[in-house]
Amino acid sequence: MSNRVMKRCKECGKRTLHVHPRTSHSVHLLLAIVTVGLWLPVWLMVTMYNNSQGHCTRCGKSVWLWPFFRRHQRRR
Ligand SMILES: [Zn+2]
């Protein structure tokens, strides 16, 4: 399962189709309820990880989809 999003690729220099693994939020919501909120940090981490796994379908370059991570990457 994966999400497809149109994102601007730095490598291609234009908006291209990016794919990243989809987070099954309904499953995580259920787990969060069952564990009385203990699952929330895990849910957040899984979401962040999945969002960071996006890559351009045109050049195959991985991109950080979240602005926070993009900012972090630029500093390197
Ligand atoms: Zn690209």
N, CA, C, O and the ligand as a Tripos MOL2 file, in Angstrom:
@<TRIPOS>MOLECULE
protein
  305   303    77     0     0
PROTEIN
NO_CHARGES

@<TRIPOS>ATOM
      1 N           0.8380   -1.1960    0.0000 N.3       1 MET1
      2 CA          0.0000    0.0000    0.0000 C.3       1 MET1
      3 C           0.8740    1.2480    0.0000 C.2       1 MET1
      4 O           1.8140    1.3630    0.7860 O.2       1 MET1
      5 N           0.5500    2.1760   -0.8900 N.am      2 SER2
      6 CA          1.3340    3.4060   -0.9280 C.3       2 SER2
      7 C           0.4700    4.5900   -1.3470 C.2       2 SER2
      8 O          -0.5470    4.4400   -2.0250 O.2       2 SER2
      9 N           0.9040    5.7590   -0.9250 N.am      3 ASN3
     10 CA          0.2340    7.0010   -1.2840 C.3       3 ASN3
     11 C           0.9590    7.6520   -2.4500 C.2       3 ASN3
     12 O           2.1850    7.5880   -2.5460 O.2       3 ASN3
     13 N           0.2030    8.2730   -3.3270 N.am      4 ARG4
     14 CA          0.8180    9.0040   -4.4170 C.3       4 ARG4
     15 C           0.5280   10.4850   -4.2440 C.2       4 ARG4
     16 O          -0.6250   10.8980   -4.1220 O.2       4 ARG4
     17 N           1.5810   11.2660   -4.2340 N.am      5 VAL5
     18 CA          1.4260   12.7100   -4.0530 C.3       5 VAL5
     19 C           2.2380   13.4630   -5.0940 C.2       5 VAL5
     20 O           3.3290   13.0430   -5.4770 O.2       5 VAL5
     21 N           1.6880   14.5800   -5.5430 N.am      6 MET6
     22 CA          2.4240   15.4530   -6.4470 C.3       6 MET6
     23 C           3.2780   16.3890   -5.5950 C.2       6 MET6
     24 O           2.7590   17.1920   -4.8210 O.2       6 MET6
     25 N           4.5910   16.2690   -5.7530 N.am      7 LYS7
     26 CA          5.5090   17.1040   -4.9780 C.3       7 LYS7
     27 C           6.5550   17.6850   -5.9140 C.2       7 LYS7
     28 O           6.8450   17.1350   -6.9760 O.2       7 LYS7
     29 N           7.1130   18.8120   -5.4900 N.am      8 ARG8
     30 CA          8.1790   19.4060   -6.2710 C.3       8 ARG8
     31 C           9.4850   18.6760   -5.9670 C.2       8 ARG8
     32 O           9.9080   18.6070   -4.8130 O.2       8 ARG8
     33 N          10.1110   18.1390   -6.9880 N.am      9 CYS9
     34 CA         11.3630   17.4000   -6.8330 C.3       9 CYS9
     35 C          12.5300   18.3270   -7.1260 C.2       9 CYS9
     36 O          12.5820   18.9730   -8.1730 O.2       9 CYS9
     37 N          13.4600   18.3810   -6.1910 N.am     10 LYS10
     38 CA         14.6300   19.2470   -6.3600 C.3      10 LYS10
     39 C          15.5160   18.7290   -7.4970 C.2      10 LYS10
     40 O          16.1420   19.5080   -8.2160 O.2      10 LYS10
     41 N          15.5570   17.4130   -7.6430 N.am     11 GLU11
     42 CA         16.3970   16.7700   -8.6450 C.3      11 GLU11
     43 C          15.8660   17.0440  -10.0540 C.2      11 GLU11
     44 O          16.6270   17.3730  -10.9640 O.2      11 GLU11
     45 N          14.5270   16.8990  -10.2190 N.am     12 CYS12
     46 CA         13.9090   17.1120  -11.5360 C.3      12 CYS12
     47 C          13.6330   18.5970  -11.7900 C.2      12 CYS12
     48 O          13.5220   19.0190  -12.9410 O.2      12 CYS12
     49 N          13.5250   19.3790  -10.7330 N.am     13 GLY13
     50 CA         13.2570   20.8040  -10.8610 C.3      13 GLY13
     51 C          11.8190   21.1390  -11.2020 C.2      13 GLY13
     52 O          11.5170   22.2640  -11.6000 O.2      13 GLY13
     53 N          10.9280   20.1630  -11.0490 N.am     14 LYS14
     54 CA          9.5040   20.4250  -11.2850 C.3      14 LYS14
     55 C           8.6490   19.4760  -10.4600 C.2      14 LYS14
     56 O           9.1550   18.5820   -9.7800 O.2      14 LYS14
     57 N           7.3150   19.6960  -10.5380 N.am     15 ARG15
     58 CA          6.3970   18.8520   -9.7750 C.3      15 ARG15
     59 C           6.2950   17.4830  -10.4370 C.2      15 ARG15
     60 O           5.9570   17.3690  -11.6150 O.2      15 ARG15
     61 N           6.5930   16.4450   -9.6550 N.am     16 THR16
     62 CA          6.5070   15.0820  -10.1650 C.3      16 THR16
     63 C           5.7220   14.2200   -9.1820 C.2      16 THR16
     64 O           5.4520   14.6330   -8.0540 O.2      16 THR16
     65 N           5.3640   13.0240   -9.6230 N.am     17 LEU17
     66 CA          4.6230   12.1120   -8.7720 C.3      17 LEU17
     67 C           5.5660   11.4180   -7.7910 C.2      17 LEU17
     68 O           6.5810   10.8480   -8.1910 O.2      17 LEU17
     69 N           5.2220   11.4710   -6.5030 N.am     18 HIS18
     70 CA          6.0110   10.8230   -5.4670 C.3      18 HIS18
     71 C           5.1710    9.7530   -4.7810 C.2      18 HIS18
     72 O           3.9720    9.9390   -4.5740 O.2      18 HIS18
     73 N           5.7840    8.6580   -4.4370 N.am     19 VAL19
     74 CA          5.0680    7.6170   -3.7010 C.3      19 VAL19
     75 C           5.7090    7.4260   -2.3260 C.2      19 VAL19
     76 O           6.9290    7.5040   -2.1810 O.2      19 VAL19
     77 N           4.8860    7.1790   -1.3420 N.am     20 HIS20
     78 CA          5.3880    6.8390   -0.0110 C.3      20 HIS20
     79 C           4.4200    5.8820    0.6610 C.2      20 HIS20
     80 O           3.2260    5.9000    0.3640 O.2      20 HIS20
     81 N           4.9240    5.0370    1.5720 N.am     21 PRO21
     82 CA          4.0560    4.0620    2.2390 C.3      21 PRO21
     83 C           2.9160    4.7460    2.9780 C.2      21 PRO21
     84 O           3.0990    5.7940    3.5970 O.2      21 PRO21
     85 N           1.7490    4.1430    2.9020 N.am     22 ARG22
     86 CA          0.5840    4.7280    3.5570 C.3      22 ARG22
     87 C           0.5040    4.2420    5.0050 C.2      22 ARG22
     88 O           0.7430    3.0690    5.2920 O.2      22 ARG22
     89 N           0.1640    5.1590    5.9070 N.am     23 THR23
     90 CA         -0.0350    4.7840    7.2990 C.3      23 THR23
     91 C          -1.5070    4.4090    7.4850 C.2      23 THR23
     92 O          -2.4000    5.1970    7.1710 O.2      23 THR23
     93 N          -1.7530    3.2000    7.9990 N.am     24 SER24
     94 CA         -3.1400    2.7880    8.2410 C.3      24 SER24
     95 C          -3.6080    3.3720    9.5660 C.2      24 SER24
     96 O          -3.5000    2.7380   10.6160 O.2      24 SER24
     97 N          -4.1340    4.6060    9.4950 N.am     25 HIS25
     98 CA         -4.5050    5.3540   10.6940 C.3      25 HIS25
     99 C          -5.6150    4.6970   11.4980 C.2      25 HIS25
    100 O          -5.6630    4.8330   12.7200 O.2      25 HIS25
    101 N          -6.5190    3.9780   10.8090 N.am     26 SER26
    102 CA         -7.6230    3.3290   11.5310 C.3      26 SER26
    103 C          -7.0900    2.2570   12.4880 C.2      26 SER26
    104 O          -7.5910    2.1080   13.6030 O.2      26 SER26
    105 N          -6.0740    1.5160   12.0460 N.am     27 VAL27
    106 CA         -5.4610    0.4750   12.8860 C.3      27 VAL27
    107 C          -4.7640    1.1170   14.0830 C.2      27 VAL27
    108 O          -4.8820    0.6460   15.2140 O.2      27 VAL27
    109 N          -4.0330    2.2040   13.8140 N.am     28 HIS28
    110 CA         -3.3050    2.8890   14.8800 C.3      28 HIS28
    111 C          -4.2600    3.5360   15.8830 C.2      28 HIS28
    112 O          -3.9850    3.5680   17.0830 O.2      28 HIS28
    113 N          -5.3870    4.0520   15.3790 N.am     29 LEU29
    114 CA         -6.3840    4.6580   16.2610 C.3      29 LEU29
    115 C          -6.9380    3.6070   17.2050 C.2      29 LEU29
    116 O          -7.1080    3.8550   18.3990 O.2      29 LEU29
    117 N          -7.2170    2.4330   16.6600 N.am     30 LEU30
    118 CA         -7.7320    1.3220   17.4550 C.3      30 LEU30
    119 C          -6.7170    0.9290   18.5410 C.2      30 LEU30
    120 O          -7.0790    0.7330   19.7010 O.2      30 LEU30
    121 N          -5.4540    0.8200   18.1470 N.am     31 LEU31
    122 CA         -4.3890    0.4610   19.0910 C.3      31 LEU31
    123 C          -4.2260    1.5270   20.1810 C.2      31 LEU31
    124 O          -3.9660    1.2100   21.3420 O.2      31 LEU31
    125 N          -4.3840    2.7940   19.7840 N.am     32 ALA32
    126 CA         -4.2660    3.8900   20.7370 C.3      32 ALA32
    127 C          -5.3750    3.8140   21.7890 C.2      32 ALA32
    128 O          -5.1470    4.0830   22.9690 O.2      32 ALA32
    129 N          -6.5760    3.4430   21.3430 N.am     33 ILE33
    130 CA         -7.7160    3.3110   22.2630 C.3      33 ILE33
    131 C          -7.4930    2.1240   23.2080 C.2      33 ILE33
    132 O          -7.6990    2.2290   24.4170 O.2      33 ILE33
    133 N          -7.0670    0.9900   22.6300 N.am     34 VAL34
    134 CA         -6.8490   -0.2410   23.4060 C.3      34 VAL34
    135 C          -5.7530   -0.0480   24.4670 C.2      34 VAL34
    136 O          -5.8740   -0.5300   25.5930 O.2      34 VAL34
    137 N          -4.6800    0.6660   24.0860 N.am     35 THR35
    138 CA         -3.5590    0.8690   25.0140 C.3      35 THR35
    139 C          -3.7120    2.1510   25.8400 C.2      35 THR35
    140 O          -2.7550    2.5910   26.4760 O.2      35 THR35
    141 N          -4.9000    2.7480   25.8340 N.am     36 VAL36
    142 CA         -5.2080    3.9860   26.5600 C.3      36 VAL36
    143 C          -4.1770    5.0890   26.2610 C.2      36 VAL36
    144 O          -3.6740    5.7520   27.1690 O.2      36 VAL36
    145 N          -3.8790    5.2630   24.9740 N.am     37 GLY37
    146 CA         -2.9970    6.3540   24.5490 C.3      37 GLY37
    147 C          -1.5170    6.0320   24.5210 C.2      37 GLY37
    148 O          -0.7120    6.8230   24.0300 O.2      37 GLY37
    149 N          -1.1500    4.8480   25.0590 N.am     38 LEU38
    150 CA          0.2740    4.4850   25.0830 C.3      38 LEU38
    151 C           0.8390    4.2860   23.6810 C.2      38 LEU38
    152 O           2.0460    4.3960   23.4620 O.2      38 LEU38
    153 N          -0.0480    3.9920   22.7430 N.am     39 TRP39
    154 CA          0.3790    3.7370   21.3640 C.3      39 TRP39
    155 C           0.6480    5.0280   20.5740 C.2      39 TRP39
    156 O           1.2660    4.9950   19.5100 O.2      39 TRP39
    157 N           0.1740    6.1680   21.1110 N.am     40 LEU40
    158 CA          0.2870    7.4430   20.3830 C.3      40 LEU40
    159 C           1.7120    7.7850   19.9190 C.2      40 LEU40
    160 O           1.8860    8.1740   18.7640 O.2      40 LEU40
    161 N           2.7470    7.6520   20.7830 N.am     41 PRO41
    162 CA          4.1140    7.9560   20.3040 C.3      41 PRO41
    163 C           4.5500    7.0490   19.1620 C.2      41 PRO41
    164 O           5.2400    7.4850   18.2410 O.2      41 PRO41
    165 N           4.1350    5.7600   19.2270 N.am     42 VAL42
    166 CA          4.4880    4.8010   18.1750 C.3      42 VAL42
    167 C           3.8160    5.2030   16.8720 C.2      42 VAL42
    168 O           4.4340    5.1900   15.8070 O.2      42 VAL42
    169 N           2.5320    5.5620   16.9730 N.am     43 TRP43
    170 CA          1.7340    6.0120   15.8250 C.3      43 TRP43
    171 C           2.4260    7.2090   15.1550 C.2      43 TRP43
    172 O           2.5790    7.2650   13.9350 O.2      43 TRP43
    173 N           2.8350    8.1580   16.0000 N.am     44 LEU44
    174 CA          3.4940    9.3630   15.4910 C.3      44 LEU44
    175 C           4.7940    9.0130   14.7650 C.2      44 LEU44
    176 O           5.0890    9.5510   13.6970 O.2      44 LEU44
    177 N           5.5590    8.1080   15.3610 N.am     45 MET45
    178 CA          6.8350    7.7190   14.7670 C.3      45 MET45
    179 C           6.6470    6.9720   13.4500 C.2      45 MET45
    180 O           7.3900    7.1880   12.4930 O.2      45 MET45
    181 N           5.6440    6.0880   13.4100 N.am     46 VAL46
    182 CA          5.3590    5.3370   12.1850 C.3      46 VAL46
    183 C           4.9360    6.3010   11.0770 C.2      46 VAL46
    184 O           5.3670    6.1720    9.9310 O.2      46 VAL46
    185 N           4.0810    7.2740   11.4340 N.am     47 THR47
    186 CA          3.6170    8.2710   10.4650 C.3      47 THR47
    187 C           4.7860    9.0890    9.9310 C.2      47 THR47
    188 O           4.8930    9.3280    8.7280 O.2      47 THR47
    189 N           5.6640    9.5170   10.8430 N.am     48 MET48
    190 CA          6.8260   10.3050   10.4460 C.3      48 MET48
    191 C           7.7630    9.4850    9.5620 C.2      48 MET48
    192 O           8.3030    9.9870    8.5760 O.2      48 MET48
    193 N           7.9490    8.2150    9.9290 N.am     49 TYR49
    194 CA          8.8310    7.3480    9.1570 C.3      49 TYR49
    195 C           8.2720    7.1390    7.7480 C.2      49 TYR49
    196 O           8.9880    7.2840    6.7570 O.2      49 TYR49
    197 N           6.9890    6.7970    7.6740 N.am     50 ASN50
    198 CA          6.3550    6.5630    6.3690 C.3      50 ASN50
    199 C           6.4080    7.8000    5.4870 C.2      50 ASN50
    200 O           6.6620    7.7030    4.2860 O.2      50 ASN50
    201 N           6.1650    8.9730    6.0890 N.am     51 ASN51
    202 CA          6.1950   10.2120    5.3150 C.3      51 ASN51
    203 C           7.5980   10.5440    4.8150 C.2      51 ASN51
    204 O           7.7620   11.2310    3.8070 O.2      51 ASN51
    205 N           8.6030   10.0490    5.5310 N.am     52 SER52
    206 CA          9.9810   10.3470    5.1320 C.3      52 SER52
    207 C          10.4770    9.3850    4.0510 C.2      52 SER52
    208 O          11.5550    9.5760    3.4900 O.2      52 SER52
    209 N           9.6840    8.3530    3.7650 N.am     53 GLN53
    210 CA         10.0980    7.3390    2.8020 C.3      53 GLN53
    211 C           9.7070    7.6640    1.3640 C.2      53 GLN53
    212 O           9.9310    6.8530    0.4650 O.2      53 GLN53
    213 N           9.1250    8.8420    1.1370 N.am     54 GLY54
    214 CA          8.6740    9.1980   -0.2040 C.3      54 GLY54
    215 C           9.8060    9.3040   -1.2040 C.2      54 GLY54
    216 O          10.9010    9.7550   -0.8650 O.2      54 GLY54
    217 N           9.5480    8.8900   -2.4330 N.am     55 HIS55
    218 CA         10.5540    9.0840   -3.4690 C.3      55 HIS55
    219 C           9.9060    9.4340   -4.8020 C.2      55 HIS55
    220 O           8.7630    9.0730   -5.0840 O.2      55 HIS55
    221 N          10.6720   10.1450   -5.6010 N.am     56 CYS56
    222 CA         10.2230   10.6250   -6.8980 C.3      56 CYS56
    223 C          10.1120    9.4420   -7.8670 C.2      56 CYS56
    224 O          11.0360    8.6340   -7.9680 O.2      56 CYS56
    225 N           8.9850    9.3400   -8.5780 N.am     57 THR57
    226 CA          8.8140    8.2270   -9.5230 C.3      57 THR57
    227 C           9.5500    8.5020  -10.8290 C.2      57 THR57
    228 O           9.6930    7.6070  -11.6620 O.2      57 THR57
    229 N          10.0100    9.7150  -11.0080 N.am     58 ARG58
    230 CA         10.6920   10.1040  -12.2380 C.3      58 ARG58
    231 C          12.1940    9.8290  -12.1740 C.2      58 ARG58
    232 O          12.7600    9.2250  -13.0850 O.2      58 ARG58
    233 N          12.8380   10.2810  -11.0850 N.am     59 CYS59
    234 CA         14.2840   10.0850  -10.9680 C.3      59 CYS59
    235 C          14.6460    9.1050   -9.8570 C.2      59 CYS59
    236 O          15.8020    8.6990   -9.7390 O.2      59 CYS59
    237 N          13.6500    8.7190   -9.0320 N.am     60 GLY60
    238 CA         13.8910    7.7440   -7.9730 C.3      60 GLY60
    239 C          14.5400    8.3120   -6.7300 C.2      60 GLY60
    240 O          14.8750    7.5760   -5.8020 O.2      60 GLY60
    241 N          14.7170    9.6290   -6.7130 N.am     61 LYS61
    242 CA         15.3540   10.2940   -5.5810 C.3      61 LYS61
    243 C          14.3890   10.3680   -4.3920 C.2      61 LYS61
    244 O          13.2360   10.7740   -4.5390 O.2      61 LYS61
    245 N          14.8780    9.9680   -3.2130 N.am     62 SER62
    246 CA         14.0620   10.0490   -2.0090 C.3      62 SER62
    247 C          13.9800   11.4870   -1.5400 C.2      62 SER62
    248 O          14.9510   12.2390   -1.6260 O.2      62 SER62
    249 N          12.8140   11.8610   -1.0430 N.am     63 VAL63
    250 CA         12.6610   13.2150   -0.5150 C.3      63 VAL63
    251 C          12.0020   13.1550    0.8510 C.2      63 VAL63
    252 O          11.2270   12.2470    1.1480 O.2      63 VAL63
    253 N          12.3210   14.1270    1.6620 N.am     64 TRP64
    254 CA         11.6480   14.2800    2.9370 C.3      64 TRP64
    255 C          10.3810   15.0720    2.6630 C.2      64 TRP64
    256 O          10.4400   16.2280    2.2450 O.2      64 TRP64
    257 N           9.2420   14.4500    2.8990 N.am     65 LEU65
    258 CA          7.9840   15.1050    2.5470 C.3      65 LEU65
    259 C           7.5650   16.1560    3.5640 C.2      65 LEU65
    260 O           6.7870   17.0560    3.2490 O.2      65 LEU65
    261 N           8.0780   16.0440    4.7750 N.am     66 TRP66
    262 CA          7.6930   17.0080    5.8030 C.3      66 TRP66
    263 C           8.6270   18.2040    5.7830 C.2      66 TRP66
    264 O           9.8410   18.0360    5.6720 O.2      66 TRP66
    265 N           8.0830   19.4100    5.8880 N.am     67 PRO67
    266 CA          8.9040   20.6230    5.8730 C.3      67 PRO67
    267 C           9.9890   20.5950    6.9320 C.2      67 PRO67
    268 O          11.0950   21.0830    6.6980 O.2      67 PRO67
    269 N           9.6860   20.0260    8.1090 N.am     68 PHE68
    270 CA         10.6630   19.9670    9.1920 C.3      68 PHE68
    271 C          11.9020   19.2020    8.7410 C.2      68 PHE68
    272 O          13.0330   19.6300    8.9730 O.2      68 PHE68
    273 N          11.6680   18.0700    8.0960 N.am     69 PHE69
    274 CA         12.7740   17.2330    7.6610 C.3      69 PHE69
    275 C          13.5020   17.8550    6.4740 C.2      69 PHE69
    276 O          14.7180   17.7190    6.3410 O.2      69 PHE69
    277 N          12.7630   18.5270    5.6270 N.am     70 ARG70
    278 CA         13.3740   19.1840    4.4660 C.3      70 ARG70
    279 C          14.3640   20.2340    4.9420 C.2      70 ARG70
    280 O          15.4520   20.3790    4.3850 O.2      70 ARG70
    281 N          13.9680   20.9740    5.9920 N.am     71 ARG71
    282 CA         14.8080   22.0190    6.5470 C.3      71 ARG71
    283 C          16.0680   21.4020    7.1350 C.2      71 ARG71
    284 O          17.1720   21.9270    6.9890 O.2      71 ARG71
    285 N          15.8660   20.2650    7.8070 N.am     72 HIS72
    286 CA         16.9720   19.5660    8.4510 C.3      72 HIS72
    287 C          17.9800   19.0700    7.4060 C.2      72 HIS72
    288 O          19.1920   19.1380    7.6110 O.2      72 HIS72
    289 N          17.4540   18.5730    6.2860 N.am     73 GLN73
    290 CA         18.2820   17.9980    5.2400 C.3      73 GLN73
    291 C          19.1320   19.0780    4.5550 C.2      73 GLN73
    292 O          20.2880   18.8450    4.2020 O.2      73 GLN73
    293 N          18.5390   20.2560    4.3770 N.am     74 ARG74
    294 CA         19.2040   21.3370    3.6660 C.3      74 ARG74
    295 C          20.4710   21.7990    4.4060 C.2      74 ARG74
    296 O          21.4290   22.2630    3.7870 O.2      74 ARG74
    297 N          20.4570   21.6600    5.7500 N.am     75 ARG75
    298 CA         21.5680   22.1400    6.5520 C.3      75 ARG75
    299 C          22.8390   21.3300    6.3230 C.2      75 ARG75
    300 O          23.9430   21.8350    6.5230 O.2      75 ARG75
    301 N          22.6860   20.0610    5.8990 N.am     76 ARG76
    302 CA         23.8360   19.1770    5.7370 C.3      76 ARG76
    303 C          24.7150   19.5730    4.5580 C.2      76 ARG76
    304 O          25.7250   18.9200    4.2950 O.2      76 ARG76
    305 ZN         12.7480   13.6330   -9.3680 Zn       77 ZN77
@<TRIPOS>BOND
     1     1     2 1
     2     2     3 1
     3     3     4 2
     4     3     5 am
     5     5     6 1
     6     6     7 1
     7     7     8 2
     8     7     9 am
     9     9    10 1
    10    10    11 1
    11    11    12 2
    12    11    13 am
    13    13    14 1
    14    14    15 1
    15    15    16 2
    16    15    17 am
    17    17    18 1
    18    18    19 1
    19    19    20 2
    20    19    21 am
    21    21    22 1
    22    22    23 1
    23    23    24 2
    24    23    25 am
    25    25    26 1
    26    26    27 1
    27    27    28 2
    28    27    29 am
    29    29    30 1
    30    30    31 1
    31    31    32 2
    32    31    33 am
    33    33    34 1
    34    34    35 1
    35    35    36 2
    36    35    37 am
    37    37    38 1
    38    38    39 1
    39    39    40 2
    40    39    41 am
    41    41    42 1
    42    42    43 1
    43    43    44 2
    44    43    45 am
    45    45    46 1
    46    46    47 1
    47    47    48 2
    48    47    49 am
    49    49    50 1
    50    50    51 1
    51    51    52 2
    52    51    53 am
    53    53    54 1
    54    54    55 1
    55    55    56 2
    56    55    57 am
    57    57    58 1
    58    58    59 1
    59    59    60 2
    60    59    61 am
    61    61    62 1
    62    62    63 1
    63    63    64 2
    64    63    65 am
    65    65    66 1
    66    66    67 1
    67    67    68 2
    68    67    69 am
    69    69    70 1
    70    70    71 1
    71    71    72 2
    72    71    73 am
    73    73    74 1
    74    74    75 1
    75    75    76 2
    76    75    77 am
    77    77    78 1
    78    78    79 1
    79    79    80 2
    80    79    81 am
    81    81    82 1
    82    82    83 1
    83    83    84 2
    84    83    85 am
    85    85    86 1
    86    86    87 1
    87    87    88 2
    88    87    89 am
    89    89    90 1
    90    90    91 1
    91    91    92 2
    92    91    93 am
    93    93    94 1
    94    94    95 1
    95    95    96 2
    96    95    97 am
    97    97    98 1
    98    98    99 1
    99    99   100 2
   100    99   101 am
   101   101   102 1
   102   102   103 1
   103   103   104 2
   104   103   105 am
   105   105   106 1
   106   106   107 1
   107   107   108 2
   108   107   109 am
   109   109   110 1
   110   110   111 1
   111   111   112 2
   112   111   113 am
   113   113   114 1
   114   114   115 1
   115   115   116 2
   116   115   117 am
   117   117   118 1
   118   118   119 1
   119   119   120 2
   120   119   121 am
   121   121   122 1
   122   122   123 1
   123   123   124 2
   124   123   125 am
   125   125   126 1
   126   126   127 1
   127   127   128 2
   128   127   129 am
   129   129   130 1
   130   130   131 1
   131   131   132 2
   132   131   133 am
   133   133   134 1
   134   134   135 1
   135   135   136 2
   136   135   137 am
   137   137   138 1
   138   138   139 1
   139   139   140 2
   140   139   141 am
   141   141   142 1
   142   142   143 1
   143   143   144 2
   144   143   145 am
   145   145   146 1
   146   146   147 1
   147   147   148 2
   148   147   149 am
   149   149   150 1
   150   150   151 1
   151   151   152 2
   152   151   153 am
   153   153   154 1
   154   154   155 1
   155   155   156 2
   156   155   157 am
   157   157   158 1
   158   158   159 1
   159   159   160 2
   160   159   161 am
   161   161   162 1
   162   162   163 1
   163   163   164 2
   164   163   165 am
   165   165   166 1
   166   166   167 1
   167   167   168 2
   168   167   169 am
   169   169   170 1
   170   170   171 1
   171   171   172 2
   172   171   173 am
   173   173   174 1
   174   174   175 1
   175   175   176 2
   176   175   177 am
   177   177   178 1
   178   178   179 1
   179   179   180 2
   180   179   181 am
   181   181   182 1
   182   182   183 1
   183   183   184 2
   184   183   185 am
   185   185   186 1
   186   186   187 1
   187   187   188 2
   188   187   189 am
   189   189   190 1
   190   190   191 1
   191   191   192 2
   192   191   193 am
   193   193   194 1
   194   194   195 1
   195   195   196 2
   196   195   197 am
   197   197   198 1
   198   198   199 1
   199   199   200 2
   200   199   201 am
   201   201   202 1
   202   202   203 1
   203   203   204 2
   204   203   205 am
   205   205   206 1
   206   206   207 1
   207   207   208 2
   208   207   209 am
   209   209   210 1
   210   210   211 1
   211   211   212 2
   212   211   213 am
   213   213   214 1
   214   214   215 1
   215   215   216 2
   216   215   217 am
   217   217   218 1
   218   218   219 1
   219   219   220 2
   220   219   221 am
   221   221   222 1
   222   222   223 1
   223   223   224 2
   224   223   225 am
   225   225   226 1
   226   226   227 1
   227   227   228 2
   228   227   229 am
   229   229   230 1
   230   230   231 1
   231   231   232 2
   232   231   233 am
   233   233   234 1
   234   234   235 1
   235   235   236 2
   236   235   237 am
   237   237   238 1
   238   238   239 1
   239   239   240 2
   240   239   241 am
   241   241   242 1
   242   242   243 1
   243   243   244 2
   244   243   245 am
   245   245   246 1
   246   246   247 1
   247   247   248 2
   248   247   249 am
   249   249   250 1
   250   250   251 1
   251   251   252 2
   252   251   253 am
   253   253   254 1
   254   254   255 1
   255   255   256 2
   256   255   257 am
   257   257   258 1
   258   258   259 1
   259   259   260 2
   260   259   261 am
   261   261   262 1
   262   262   263 1
   263   263   264 2
   264   263   265 am
   265   265   266 1
   266   266   267 1
   267   267   268 2
   268   267   269 am
   269   269   270 1
   270   270   271 1
   271   271   272 2
   272   271   273 am
   273   273   274 1
   274   274   275 1
   275   275   276 2
   276   275   277 am
   277   277   278 1
   278   278   279 1
   279   279   280 2
   280   279   281 am
   281   281   282 1
   282   282   283 1
   283   283   284 2
   284   283   285 am
   285   285   286 1
   286   286   287 1
   287   287   288 2
   288   287   289 am
   289   289   290 1
   290   290   291 1
   291   291   292 2
   292   291   293 am
   293   293   294 1
   294   294   295 1
   295   295   296 2
   296   295   297 am
   297   297   298 1
   298   298   299 1
   299   299   300 2
   300   299   301 am
   301   301   302 1
   302   302   303 1
   303   303   304 2
@<TRIPOS>SUBSTRUCTURE
     1 MET1         2 RESIDUE 1 A MET
     2 SER2         6 RESIDUE 1 A SER
     3 ASN3        10 RESIDUE 1 A ASN
     4 ARG4        14 RESIDUE 1 A ARG
     5 VAL5        18 RESIDUE 1 A VAL
     6 MET6        22 RESIDUE 1 A MET
     7 LYS7        26 RESIDUE 1 A LYS
     8 ARG8        30 RESIDUE 1 A ARG
     9 CYS9        34 RESIDUE 1 A CYS
    10 LYS10       38 RESIDUE 1 A LYS
    11 GLU11       42 RESIDUE 1 A GLU
    12 CYS12       46 RESIDUE 1 A CYS
    13 GLY13       50 RESIDUE 1 A GLY
    14 LYS14       54 RESIDUE 1 A LYS
    15 ARG15       58 RESIDUE 1 A ARG
    16 THR16       62 RESIDUE 1 A THR
    17 LEU17       66 RESIDUE 1 A LEU
    18 HIS18       70 RESIDUE 1 A HIS
    19 VAL19       74 RESIDUE 1 A VAL
    20 HIS20       78 RESIDUE 1 A HIS
    21 PRO21       82 RESIDUE 1 A PRO
    22 ARG22       86 RESIDUE 1 A ARG
    23 THR23       90 RESIDUE 1 A THR
    24 SER24       94 RESIDUE 1 A SER
    25 HIS25       98 RESIDUE 1 A HIS
    26 SER26      102 RESIDUE 1 A SER
    27 VAL27      106 RESIDUE 1 A VAL
    28 HIS28      110 RESIDUE 1 A HIS
    29 LEU29      114 RESIDUE 1 A LEU
    30 LEU30      118 RESIDUE 1 A LEU
    31 LEU31      122 RESIDUE 1 A LEU
    32 ALA32      126 RESIDUE 1 A ALA
    33 ILE33      130 RESIDUE 1 A ILE
    34 VAL34      134 RESIDUE 1 A VAL
    35 THR35      138 RESIDUE 1 A THR
    36 VAL36      142 RESIDUE 1 A VAL
    37 GLY37      146 RESIDUE 1 A GLY
    38 LEU38      150 RESIDUE 1 A LEU
    39 TRP39      154 RESIDUE 1 A TRP
    40 LEU40      158 RESIDUE 1 A LEU
    41 PRO41      162 RESIDUE 1 A PRO
    42 VAL42      166 RESIDUE 1 A VAL
    43 TRP43      170 RESIDUE 1 A TRP
    44 LEU44      174 RESIDUE 1 A LEU
    45 MET45      178 RESIDUE 1 A MET
    46 VAL46      182 RESIDUE 1 A VAL
    47 THR47      186 RESIDUE 1 A THR
    48 MET48      190 RESIDUE 1 A MET
    49 TYR49      194 RESIDUE 1 A TYR
    50 ASN50      198 RESIDUE 1 A ASN
    51 ASN51      202 RESIDUE 1 A ASN
    52 SER52      206 RESIDUE 1 A SER
    53 GLN53      210 RESIDUE 1 A GLN
    54 GLY54      214 RESIDUE 1 A GLY
    55 HIS55      218 RESIDUE 1 A HIS
    56 CYS56      222 RESIDUE 1 A CYS
    57 THR57      226 RESIDUE 1 A THR
    58 ARG58      230 RESIDUE 1 A ARG
    59 CYS59      234 RESIDUE 1 A CYS
    60 GLY60      238 RESIDUE 1 A GLY
    61 LYS61      242 RESIDUE 1 A LYS
    62 SER62      246 RESIDUE 1 A SER
    63 VAL63      250 RESIDUE 1 A VAL
    64 TRP64      254 RESIDUE 1 A TRP
    65 LEU65      258 RESIDUE 1 A LEU
    66 TRP66      262 RESIDUE 1 A TRP
    67 PRO67      266 RESIDUE 1 A PRO
    68 PHE68      270 RESIDUE 1 A PHE
    69 PHE69      274 RESIDUE 1 A PHE
    70 ARG70      278 RESIDUE 1 A ARG
    71 ARG71      282 RESIDUE 1 A ARG
    72 HIS72      286 RESIDUE 1 A HIS
    73 GLN73      290 RESIDUE 1 A GLN
    74 ARG74      294 RESIDUE 1 A ARG
    75 ARG75      298 RESIDUE 1 A ARG
    76 ARG76      302 RESIDUE 1 A ARG
    77 ZN77       305 GROUP 0 **** ****
